[in-house]
Every structure is written in structure tokens, then in C-alpha cells.
Amino acid sequence: MRTVELGKTGEKIPVIGQGTWGLARWKSAEYYQQWKRVLHLGISLGMTHIDTAEAYGMGVAERIVGEVVKEYPRDDLFITSKLLPFRVFHNSMKKAAYRSLERLQLDYFDLYLVHWPNPIISIEKHMKVLEELVEEGKTRFIGVSNYSVNQVETAMRALKKHELATNQVKASVVAQEHLSDLPLYQKETVTLTAYSPLGHKGLTNIRDDLRTKLVLLGEKYNTTIQQIALSWLVSMEGVITIPKTVALDHVRANAQAAEIVLSSEEIDMLFQDAR
Ligand SMILES: NC(=O)c1ccc[n+]([C@@H]2O[C@H](COP(=O)([O-])OP(=O)(O)OC[C@H]3O[C@@H](n4cnc5c(N)ncnc54)[C@H](OP(=O)(O)O)[C@@H]3O)[C@@H](O)[C@H]2O)c1
């Protein structure tokens, strides 16, 4: 698995990790077993970055991830989780982070994010909580999710001692808006983590012209259109991604996608607007 530096942290992170949104509550034992098989296989293939959140399945995703990751040496894995931003009080935010760690059976996160901005809570307040969690040893690195570029800049200014490692945003061949901000992230050395890299539905229903281009590149590299869509993202400097799957074949395919590096002409070919 190819790795890149996360922000300015000095930490190497796999360009393709594993998402866990969709791990729902009240499902069968077999359903949870399948998720665990998928996560184990992904880890064995180098997708050691696992992205979760307290919001996913109201804590169920963190519990399942916890049951998987306890079977590995802690340093072999990179675990990201996220704070639900509707809490108003400083203490309740901190407690939410501690509860996430309990569910994950971990002493610390590798990366902890504010899940999305909340207009009634200042960015400064959220950044203070994140920095305190670093000071307490509860997370190694910090970041945000679903922030605009302006909000990222405000967050960077608000941080006193620690750097912002990433902004996790929706980005894929079918949702390209945030990728136009990539030069800014590259200049500031903030990693762009692309979520929903397969358009959330596995690119099952896409425009014909886009499909044609993906198929063309797929033929050249002998891969599926989904693999091309993932490799497109991680062929760009400063971009990592976290596809989600419950299918073992797709885990293998997603790991392989990291090995395809598209040329700059091929990257441009899949942008909607001329760059
Ligand atoms: N920060 C945020 O606000 C936020 C929001 C959304 C998502 N996320 C994170 O990003 C992760 C990924 O996004 P997502 O779950 O929205 O969806 P996604 O990864 O864009 O797409 C998932 C869909 O793609 C299919 N798929 C996966 N690999 C495939 C392959 N190789 N070939 C064909 N189909 C494939 C899956 O089906 P199968 O299961 O059948 O393979 C599933 O239907 C989430 O799980 C979560 O961790 C974060």
C-alpha cells in the first residue's frame, strides 16, 4: 500500500483506507461478522487507516472497529474518529471524545476531527477542545471535516500549538467541488481526505460521458471504473481517501487501486471543467 505524509505530521498514512459509514444498529450477527471480515482483510492489504465516527450507527461502528483493532498491535493501525458538533459545552465535547475511545477500546485516536462546522459554536471553541485532547494524549493529530476553505483558514489561525492535519470532505469524480481548493491545501500542507470517493453508491448511476472516460482508462490499466475513480483521487498530491465496502472482492479491488498512478493528462481528463 502506497503511503503519504499526513499534513505536516511526519506520519505516513495509506493513500486508501477504509470507511465505516453504514454500519447500522440492530442488525444480525452475520452482518457484523461480515464487516469485521472486511476490515480484517483491508488491514491485511495495508488499508490500516480506518475512518469512523460517533455518529455512525450511533456508536455501533466504533464498537465494531474496536473489536477488530484490539487484535492488532496499536502502532500498526491508524484510527480516525469524529466529534458530533451539536454539543455546546466544552465538557460535553470532551466527554464525547472519551466515550468514543471507550467504544473503540483505545487509549488514543490517531486523528480526531470535528465532523462538521456548527454555526452556533465558534471554530475557536472546537479547536480549543481538539488541542486539549492532544495535550491529554487522547489524540495524536487533529483535523476537521466538511469545512469550507475559509473555515479551514479560521481553524488554522485558531490553533495555538498544534497543526491542522486534514479537512475530510466529499470528493470524487461525481463531486468535484472541493478539489478546486486543492492548491490551497497543497500550499498549506493540509491533507484533503476524500470521503464518498465512489459517490456513496459505488458509481452505479453516472453520466454516460464520464462512464466512457472511466471505462477507457479502466481498459488501459485493466481495472474497474471504481478502481480508476479511487486512483484518480490519490494520484493527486495531498489527497487520501476512505472508500467503504462490505464485499471482500471490493476490499481487494480498493487496495489494488492505490497501485495505479494516473498521469497528469489522465487526471485532467476526468475533471469536469478544464484546469
Ligand atoms: N466526514 C463525513 O461527513 C463523511 C460523510 C460520508 C462518508 N464519510 C466516510 O467516507 C466513507 C466512504 O464514503 P461512503 O460510505 O459514503 O461511500 P463510498 O465509499 O463512496 O461508496 C460506497 C459504495 O461503493 C460500493 N463499492 C465500494 N468499493 C467498490 C468497488 N471496488 N467496486 C464497486 N463498488 C464498490 C459499496 O458497495 P459494497 O459495499 O457492495 O462494496 C457502496 O455501495 C464512509 O464510510 C465514511 O467513513 C465521511
The ligand as an SDF file (V2000), in Angstrom:
LIG
                    3D

 48 52  0  0  0  0  0  0  0  0999 V2000
  -16.9980   13.2170    7.1570 N   0  0  0  0  0  0  0  0  0  0  0  0
  -18.2060   12.9960    6.6560 C   0  0  0  0  0  0  0  0  0  0  0  0
  -19.1590   13.7890    6.8240 O   0  0  0  0  0  0  0  0  0  0  0  0
  -18.4430   11.7420    5.8680 C   0  0  0  0  0  0  0  0  0  0  0  0
  -19.6070   11.6210    5.0840 C   0  0  0  0  0  0  0  0  0  0  0  0
  -19.7630   10.4690    4.3320 C   0  0  0  0  0  0  0  0  0  0  0  0
  -18.8080    9.4720    4.3710 C   0  0  0  0  0  0  0  0  0  0  0  0
  -17.6940    9.5860    5.1780 N   0  0  0  0  0  0  0  0  0  0  0  0
  -16.6940    8.4970    5.2520 C   0  0  0  0  0  0  0  0  0  0  0  0
  -16.3330    8.1110    3.9410 O   0  0  0  0  0  0  0  0  0  0  0  0
  -16.5620    6.7020    3.7970 C   0  0  0  0  0  0  0  0  0  0  0  0
  -16.8700    6.3230    2.3500 C   0  0  0  0  0  0  0  0  0  0  0  0
  -17.9810    7.0350    1.8470 O   0  0  0  0  0  0  0  0  0  0  0  0
  -19.4060    6.3620    1.6060 P   0  0  0  0  0  0  0  0  0  0  0  0
  -19.6150    5.2930    2.5990 O   0  0  0  0  0  0  0  0  0  0  0  0
  -20.3800    7.4800    1.5270 O   0  0  0  0  0  0  0  0  0  0  0  0
  -19.3960    5.7330    0.1730 O   0  0  0  0  0  0  0  0  0  0  0  0
  -18.3630    5.3470   -0.9940 P   0  0  0  0  0  0  0  0  0  0  0  0
  -17.1300    4.7530   -0.4320 O   0  0  0  0  0  0  0  0  0  0  0  0
  -18.2690    6.4930   -1.9230 O   0  0  0  0  0  0  0  0  0  0  0  0
  -19.2250    4.2410   -1.7480 O   0  0  0  0  0  0  0  0  0  0  0  0
  -19.6800    3.0930   -1.1080 C   0  0  0  0  0  0  0  0  0  0  0  0
  -20.4010    2.2590   -2.1580 C   0  0  0  0  0  0  0  0  0  0  0  0
  -19.4570    1.8160   -3.1410 O   0  0  0  0  0  0  0  0  0  0  0  0
  -19.5220    0.4080   -3.2820 C   0  0  0  0  0  0  0  0  0  0  0  0
  -18.1470   -0.0500   -3.5290 N   0  0  0  0  0  0  0  0  0  0  0  0
  -17.0810    0.0250   -2.6960 C   0  0  0  0  0  0  0  0  0  0  0  0
  -15.9650   -0.4410   -3.2810 N   0  0  0  0  0  0  0  0  0  0  0  0
  -16.3400   -0.8270   -4.5290 C   0  0  0  0  0  0  0  0  0  0  0  0
  -15.6550   -1.4140   -5.6210 C   0  0  0  0  0  0  0  0  0  0  0  0
  -14.3430   -1.6820   -5.5740 N   0  0  0  0  0  0  0  0  0  0  0  0
  -16.3610   -1.6890   -6.7520 N   0  0  0  0  0  0  0  0  0  0  0  0
  -17.6870   -1.4220   -6.8350 C   0  0  0  0  0  0  0  0  0  0  0  0
  -18.4020   -0.8690   -5.8300 N   0  0  0  0  0  0  0  0  0  0  0  0
  -17.7340   -0.5810   -4.6840 C   0  0  0  0  0  0  0  0  0  0  0  0
  -20.0940   -0.1010   -1.9900 C   0  0  0  0  0  0  0  0  0  0  0  0
  -20.8190   -1.2850   -2.2030 O   0  0  0  0  0  0  0  0  0  0  0  0
  -20.3480   -2.6700   -1.4800 P   0  0  0  0  0  0  0  0  0  0  0  0
  -20.4740   -2.4290   -0.0200 O   0  0  0  0  0  0  0  0  0  0  0  0
  -21.2960   -3.6600   -2.0320 O   0  0  0  0  0  0  0  0  0  0  0  0
  -18.9340   -2.8860   -1.9260 O   0  0  0  0  0  0  0  0  0  0  0  0
  -21.0460    1.0340   -1.6000 C   0  0  0  0  0  0  0  0  0  0  0  0
  -22.2980    0.8740   -2.2670 O   0  0  0  0  0  0  0  0  0  0  0  0
  -17.7030    6.4380    4.7880 C   0  0  0  0  0  0  0  0  0  0  0  0
  -17.9000    5.0880    5.0580 O   0  0  0  0  0  0  0  0  0  0  0  0
  -17.2370    7.2720    5.9700 C   0  0  0  0  0  0  0  0  0  0  0  0
  -16.2300    6.5900    6.6920 O   0  0  0  0  0  0  0  0  0  0  0  0
  -17.4960   10.7220    5.8930 C   0  0  0  0  0  0  0  0  0  0  0  0
  1  2  1  0
  2  3  2  0
  2  4  1  0
  4  5  1  0
  4 48  2  0
  5  6  2  0
  6  7  1  0
  7  8  2  0
  8  9  1  0
  8 48  1  0
  9 10  1  0
  9 46  1  0
 10 11  1  0
 11 12  1  0
 11 44  1  0
 12 13  1  0
 13 14  1  0
 14 15  2  0
 14 16  1  0
 14 17  1  0
 17 18  1  0
 18 19  2  0
 18 20  1  0
 18 21  1  0
 21 22  1  0
 22 23  1  0
 23 24  1  0
 23 42  1  0
 24 25  1  0
 25 26  1  0
 25 36  1  0
 26 27  1  0
 26 35  1  0
 27 28  2  0
 28 29  1  0
 29 30  1  0
 29 35  2  0
 30 31  1  0
 30 32  2  0
 32 33  1  0
 33 34  2  0
 34 35  1  0
 36 37  1  0
 36 42  1  0
 37 38  1  0
 38 39  2  0
 38 40  1  0
 38 41  1  0
 42 43  1  0
 44 45  1  0
 44 46  1  0
 46 47  1  0
M  CHG  2   8   1  16  -1
M  END
$$$$
